[in-house]
Amino acid sequence: MSLLSPSKILVTGAAGFIGFHVTKRLLDEGFQVVGIDNLNDYYSVQLKRDRIAQLDGREGFWFLKVDLSEANVLEEIFKAHSFQGAIHLGAQAGVRYSIDHPSTYIQSNLVGTANLLELARQHSLGHFVYASSSSVYGMNRKMPFSEDDSVDHPISLYAATKKSNELMAHSYSHLFGLPTTGLRFFTVYGPWGRPDMATFKFTQSILAGKPIDVYNHGQMRRDFTYVDDIVSGVVAARKTPATPNPDWDATQPDASSSSAPYRIYNIGNHQSVELSRFIEVLEDALGTKAILNMMPLQPGDVLETYADVSRLEAATGYSPSTPIEVGLPKFVEWYRSYFNV
């Protein structure tokens, strides 16, 4: 990459948790970044603005408030900038929210992704990296989750939209040769995290002396992944454009690759931690015991997530290295600083 003409990357969801951290890493590495986000009010808009404030003024960074469903606006952005690649992290997040707000997910996750794929095709984008989710594994019970597993039984509309994104990407890879890489994220946490996620909600309630809702009586397991590990994987995947699999066999199709330039990877910590243990480590980091409100399993929730990340490791060298005993204290340190607790 020339220092006189750094590559320019489009990052959608740049005001979001992962998008903010990915944008920061790209800027640190000398890339130019155009970040877009609609700053919706699914959770604190102020938190999103504060993330962007950390990036404003950085050389080579532009932020635009845009909704992904606005195809004409996106088209003008693509015309104004010559992108060497895109990292599509913008989406309506949340499993439970999708139960009562389905249209929001259709517009953002389906229409928005379709708009971006079409513009990526028209402008011959070098590589389209996008966020999928561990939620696509749905009713699966075989552990660890592998990219070879069937993902045809989602248990939330959110998961269904993420599976749909993978199918849409494959069609563009097959028809137009657009290199696409989908990353199935597993329970990301860390500084600047989302207020609707367990780490943030638990911390807020514990410090306030309020009970925390512990679903399925704590008998759930998650592949908790520290955000810095996730960012390293996303950036490494961006540098490794998808290529056709020369060994792909249509009679025994590999679900994670294709005869087209298409790849799907799990991106997680490759460790499944019981929720009760997660709470214990968080209590230690906070120096305060939690008041537990034991609850049944909620609609849309899965009992366990556990990522097999061997394919991403083989392709990019990805190697998550942050256990919750290290990551949770870092989150708590940020939380206390941000909220002046």
Helices and strands as residue ranges (DSSP letters): E 8-12, H 17-28, E 32-37, H 45-55, E 61-65, H 71-80, E 85-88, H 97-100, H 102-105, I 106-111, H 112-122, E 128-133, G 134-137, H 157-176, E 180-185, E 188-189, H 198-208, E 211-215, G 216-218, E 221-222, E 225-226, H 227-238, E 262-267, E 273-274, H 275-286, E 291-295, H 310-316, H 324-338
